[in-house]
Amino acid sequence: MLPPTYVEGFHDLETIKAMKYDKLGNTNLYISKLSFGSGPLGVHYGNFDEKEAIETIRQAIKEGINYIDTSPWYGQGKSEKIIGKALEGIPRQAYYIATKVGRYELNVEKMFDFSREKTRDSIKNSLSNLKLNYVDIIQVHDIEFAPSLDVIISQTLPELSKQVADKKARYIGITGYPISVLKECIERSNIDIACVLTYSRFTLLDNSLIQYIEFFKNHNIGIINASLLAMGLLTSSGPPSWHPASEEIKNTCSDVARYCKENNVEISKLAVWYAMECEHITTSLIGIQNMQQLIMNLNVSRNGITDKEKELLNLIKENYLNRIELKHWEGVELKKYWQTKGDKKKIKII
């Protein structure tokens, strides 16, 4: 079945048939199994060529990738503005787009704001940056950083529900690193939440998302698995300097990347394939900066990996990654944030 985003005369029919699509929770959105993450189009993952990024976004949509994710946090609107330029001239039917509210600036004092007023203003700014009248998904960004979950439930989500009623967005989602917090939010809120986005929780390194899949399925909630490369850990170039993982994780992943290189295999290719093999995940959201990365991810999505590469993948899991005792960094960023804010009560809770 062709997705609702197929546009005759714009898409190549055979290209669309080569892409897999899945229904996002209880929505009527049929999303490509490979989706476009624009986190690298901000300031957090180094420099990039904006012109090439724009062409890469356009080509991705042509190739059947119909879901694009962004946020004001990615370069304080820079990512949204680049996407806005890329979408000019492309039929609105051809793609779904998601942005976020709640996380904004590098300045810790202004980094998070989950209030009704800020949420309302944020959506207005995002639509202006994207040059759109509405987004398909509006998400609360990293809900674990709210002063309490009560703020999300009593202010942010009700305001998003109002924005949906006003046709500024079609559906609501929540995002975060600790999956337990996403679960609790769904259990406590009476707002219809269509999807969850969690990152680095179903990768070669850490697959803790598995234990929550049944809960999300039972609640008809779509699962967006982001950062298949664990925010740069599972790449040959390594993670950015700010990465919150432990030295054990960073050193082991560095050893894995070196071992793969010695065997003429790109570690990121194995990581992408492994994460995309989970059939219960609606879509794999991968950060993409340039055409080379797009081509590599599309190739893995369409053609998989060789038997030799599968053997290598099993070896690195057995001899390296499975030996790491603590495979995540849950609480590390939260503790640092509240320490900087000077909130001793929050630090004790964490």
C-alpha positions in Angstrom: 0.0 0.0 0.0 1.3 3.4 -0.9 1.6 5.9 2.0 -0.7 9.0 2.0 2.4 11.1 1.4 2.9 9.7 -2.1 2.5 12.5 -4.6 2.3 11.4 -8.3 4.6 13.4 -10.4 6.8 14.3 -7.5 7.9 10.9 -6.2 9.2 8.0 -8.2 6.8 5.1 -7.7 9.5 2.4 -7.4 11.4 4.4 -4.9 8.4 4.7 -2.7 7.7 1.0 -3.0 11.2 0.3 -1.8 10.6 2.1 1.5 8.7 0.5 4.4 6.0 2.5 6.1 4.2 1.9 9.4 1.2 3.5 11.2 2.2 5.8 14.0 0.2 4.6 17.0 -3.5 5.6 16.8 -2.9 8.4 14.3 -3.5 8.3 10.5 0.1 9.0 9.8 2.0 6.2 7.9 5.6 6.9 8.6 8.7 5.7 6.8 10.8 3.2 8.8 13.8 5.6 8.3 13.1 9.2 9.3 15.1 12.4 9.1 16.6 13.8 12.3 17.7 17.4 12.2 19.6 17.6 15.5 22.9 17.8 13.6 21.6 20.9 11.8 22.0 23.0 14.9 25.2 23.7 16.9 25.6 20.5 18.9 27.4 18.3 16.3 29.9 20.5 14.6 30.0 22.5 11.4 28.1 21.6 8.2 27.3 23.0 4.8 23.9 24.6 4.9 23.4 24.4 1.1 24.1 20.7 1.1 21.9 20.1 4.1 19.0 21.8 2.3 19.5 19.6 -0.8 19.9 16.5 1.4 16.5 17.2 3.1 14.8 17.6 -0.4 16.5 14.4 -1.7 15.4 12.5 1.4 11.8 13.4 0.8 12.2 12.4 -2.9 13.6 9.0 -1.7 10.5 8.3 0.4 11.6 9.5 3.8 8.4 11.2 4.9 9.0 12.1 8.5 11.2 15.0 9.6 11.9 15.9 13.2 13.3 19.2 14.5 13.2 21.5 17.6 13.9 25.1 18.6 16.7 23.6 20.8 18.7 22.7 17.7 20.7 25.9 17.2 17.9 28.1 18.8 15.8 27.7 15.7 18.6 27.3 13.1 17.5 23.7 12.3 13.9 24.8 11.8 14.9 27.6 9.5 17.0 25.4 7.4 14.1 22.9 7.1 11.8 25.8 6.2 14.1 26.7 3.3 14.3 23.1 2.2 10.5 22.6 2.2 9.8 25.5 -0.1 8.3 24.2 -3.4 7.8 20.7 -2.0 4.1 19.6 -1.9 2.8 19.7 1.7 1.3 16.3 1.3 4.7 14.8 0.6 5.9 14.8 4.2 5.1 14.9 7.9 7.0 17.2 10.2 7.4 17.3 14.0 8.9 20.0 16.2 9.0 20.4 20.0 8.4 22.8 22.9 10.1 23.0 26.3 13.8 23.1 25.5 15.4 26.2 24.0 18.7 27.9 24.8 22.3 26.9 25.8 22.0 29.3 28.8 21.0 27.0 31.7 18.8 29.7 33.2 16.8 29.8 29.9 17.2 26.3 28.7 13.9 24.9 29.8 10.4 26.4 30.1 7.3 24.2 30.1 4.8 27.0 30.9 1.6 27.5 28.9 2.7 31.0 27.8 6.1 29.9 26.5 4.6 26.8 24.9 2.1 29.0 23.0 4.9 31.4 21.8 7.2 28.5 20.9 4.7 27.0 18.5 4.1 30.3 16.9 7.8 30.8 16.4 8.4 27.3 15.1 5.6 27.7 12.4 7.2 31.0 11.4 10.7 29.3 11.1 9.3 26.4 9.2 7.0 28.6 7.0 4.1 26.3 7.7 0.5 26.7 8.9 0.7 23.6 11.1 3.0 20.7 12.1 1.9 17.1 12.2 3.4 16.3 15.6 4.1 18.7 18.4 6.2 17.2 21.2 7.3 18.1 24.7 11.1 18.1 24.6 12.9 16.1 27.4 10.1 16.1 30.0 12.4 14.8 32.7 13.9 18.3 33.0 10.7 19.9 34.1 10.6 21.0 37.8 8.1 18.2 38.2 5.9 16.1 36.0 2.9 18.0 37.3 4.0 21.0 35.2 3.9 18.9 32.1 0.5 17.4 32.9 -1.2 20.6 34.1 0.4 23.2 31.8 2.3 21.9 28.8 0.1 19.1 27.6 -3.2 21.0 28.0 -1.8 23.9 26.0 -0.7 21.5 23.3 -4.2 20.1 23.3 -5.5 23.6 22.7 -3.1 24.1 19.8 -4.3 20.9 18.2 -7.9 22.1 18.6 -6.7 25.4 16.9 -5.2 23.3 14.0 -1.7 24.4 14.7 -0.7 20.8 15.1 -2.4 17.4 14.5 -1.0 15.2 17.2 0.9 15.3 20.5 4.1 13.5 21.5 6.5 13.4 24.4 10.3 12.9 24.4 13.0 12.1 26.9 15.9 9.9 27.8 14.5 8.0 30.8 11.7 5.8 29.4 10.2 5.3 32.8 9.3 9.0 32.9 7.6 8.8 29.5 5.6 5.8 30.9 4.6 7.7 34.0 3.5 10.7 32.0 1.2 8.6 29.9 -0.3 6.9 32.9 -1.0 10.2 34.7 -2.2 12.4 31.8 -5.7 12.6 30.4 -4.4 14.2 27.2 -4.3 12.0 24.1 -0.5 11.3 23.5 0.1 9.8 20.1 3.8 8.9 20.3 6.9 8.8 22.3 10.4 9.7 21.2 13.3 8.3 23.1 16.9 8.3 22.1 19.9 6.0 22.5 17.7 3.4 24.2 17.6 0.8 21.4 21.1 0.6 20.0 24.0 -1.8 19.8 25.0 -0.5 23.2 21.7 -0.2 25.1 18.4 -1.9 24.2 16.5 -1.0 27.4 13.6 0.2 25.3 12.5 -3.4 24.8 11.0 -3.7 28.3 8.6 -0.8 27.6 7.4 -1.8 24.1 4.5 -3.8 25.3 3.2 -0.9 27.5 3.4 1.5 24.6 1.7 -1.0 22.2 -1.1 -1.6 24.7 -1.8 2.2 24.8 -1.7 2.5 21.0 1.3 4.8 21.2 3.8 5.0 18.3 7.5 4.5 19.2 10.1 6.8 17.6 13.6 5.4 18.2 16.1 8.3 17.9 19.9 8.4 17.9 20.7 4.9 16.6 24.3 5.9 16.9 24.0 6.7 20.6 24.8 10.4 20.0 28.0 9.7 18.1 29.3 6.9 20.3 28.8 4.3 17.6 30.7 6.2 14.9 34.3 6.1 13.6 34.8 9.8 14.6 33.5 9.3 18.1 31.1 11.4 20.3 31.2 15.1 20.8 33.1 16.4 23.8 29.9 17.1 25.8 28.7 13.5 25.6 27.5 12.4 29.1 28.5 8.7 28.8 31.0 7.2 31.2 34.7 6.8 30.2 34.2 3.0 30.2 31.4 3.4 27.5 33.4 5.9 25.5 36.6 3.9 25.6 34.9 0.6 24.7 33.0 2.2 21.8 36.3 3.7 20.6 37.8 0.2 20.7 34.8 -1.1 18.7 35.1 1.5 16.1 38.8 0.8 15.7 38.2 -3.0 15.4 35.5 -2.4 12.7 37.9 -0.1 10.8 40.6 -2.8 10.9 38.0 -5.2 9.3 37.0 -2.6 6.7 33.5 -2.1 8.1 31.9 1.1 9.2 30.6 0.8 12.8 27.7 3.2 12.1 26.4 0.9 9.3 26.2 -2.0 11.7 24.5 0.2 14.4 21.9 1.5 12.0 21.0 -1.9 10.7 20.8 -3.4 14.2 18.4 -0.7 15.5 16.2 -0.8 12.4 15.6 -4.5 12.8 13.2 -4.1 15.7 9.8 -4.5 14.1 7.9 -3.0 17.1 9.5 0.4 16.6 7.5 2.6 14.3 10.4 4.6 12.9 14.2 5.0 13.3 15.1 8.6 13.5 18.6 9.3 12.3 20.4 12.6 12.5 21.6 13.5 9.0 23.8 16.4 7.9 24.8 15.7 4.3 24.2 13.6 1.2 26.8 11.0 2.1 25.1 10.1 5.3 21.7 10.0 3.6 22.9 7.6 1.0 24.5 5.3 3.6 21.4 5.2 5.7 19.1 4.6 2.7 21.4 1.8 1.6 21.2 0.0 4.9 17.5 0.5 5.0 17.0 -1.0 1.6 19.8 -3.6 1.4 20.7 -4.5 5.0 24.2 -5.8 5.7 26.2 -8.8 4.5 26.6 -12.1 6.4 30.2 -11.2 7.1 29.1 -7.9 8.7 26.5 -9.7 10.8 29.3 -12.0 12.1 31.4 -9.0 13.0 28.4 -7.4 14.7 27.9 -10.5 16.9 31.6 -10.5 17.7 31.7 -6.9 18.9 28.6 -7.3 21.0 30.0 -10.4 22.6 33.6 -9.3 23.1 33.1 -5.6 23.8 29.7 -4.1 24.3 28.1 -6.8 26.4 30.9 -6.5 28.9 30.0 -2.9 29.8 28.4 -3.0 33.2 26.4 0.3 33.1 25.3 0.9 29.5 23.4 4.2 29.9 24.0 7.6 31.5 20.5 8.2 33.0 20.5 10.9 35.6 24.0 12.3 34.6 22.7 15.3 32.7 19.8 15.9 35.1 22.2 16.1 38.1 24.6 18.5 36.2 21.6 20.7 35.2 20.2 21.0 38.8 23.7 21.5 40.2 24.2 24.4 37.8 20.8 25.7 38.8 21.8 25.4 42.5 18.8 23.3 43.5 20.1 21.0 46.2 16.6 19.3 46.7 16.6 18.2 43.1 20.1 16.9 43.3 19.2 14.7 46.3 16.2 13.3 44.5 18.3 12.3 41.5 
